[in-house]
Amino acid sequence: MVFETVSNMIAKQLKVDLSRVVPEAKLVEDLGADSANIMVLIMDLEDEYDMQVDDSAITELHTVGDVVSYIEELTQA
């Protein structure tokens, strides 16, 4: 369920086809995200999941799967 929500948000934010948003897709290299896109995405995810993404974690979120795993860990805690 988290993957569906996150992938839809990423596709909308980056204006890419949803079929390209797969767990192994790299946000920057494969999907064309830049730092501004990443920051907006993080803010949207924080609102969607009512959580705070740690600044140090942002640099570790390279793929769609990384983002999904991070959110799943935070929302289960």
N, C-alpha and C positions, 0 to 999 in steps of 0.2 A: 504494500500500500504506500509506504514512504517513497519507494522508487517511482511509482506512477505520479505522485504529486510533484516530486522533485524534478523528474524528467519533463513534465509539462511546464513547470516554471522555467526551467533552463531553456527549453525550446522557444517559449514565448519571449524570454528576455534576450536571447541571442538571435532570435529570428531565424532559426534553423528548423529543418524538417524533424519531426519527432522521431522518425526512424533512425536518425543519426545519433540520437541521445541514448547511448547504450552504456552499461556500467564501465566498460574499459575505455570509453571515449575521453580524451584529455580535453579539459575545458578550454585551454589556450590553443594548443597545437591543432586539435581536431575540430573544435567547434568555434574557434575564432574569438574567444572571450578576451577582453582586455581588463586592466585593473579596475576601471570604472564599472564594467559589467559585473565583475566579481563582487564588488562592494554592494551594488544594488541587489544582486542575487542574495548575498548574505543578509542584508536588511530584510528582504522579502521573506527569506526562510525564518529569520528570527520572529517576524510578525506571524507567519503561518503556524509555527510550532510553539510560539510563546516561550522562547528560550533566548539565551545569549551565547553567541559564538565567540569563543575565546580568540583574541587577536593572534596569539601564537599558533593556533590551530589553522588559521586561514592559509598560511604558507604551506601547510601539509595537504591541502585539498586540491589535488591535481586532476583527478578523474571524477566522472559522475558517480562511480562506485564509492570513491572516498567520501564524497558529500553525503551520500545515502548512509553509509556506515557510521559516519560521525553523528548524523541526526538520530539514527536508531540508538546509538549509545547514549546520547543525551536524553532522549525521551523515555528511555527505559530506566534511567537512574532515579 
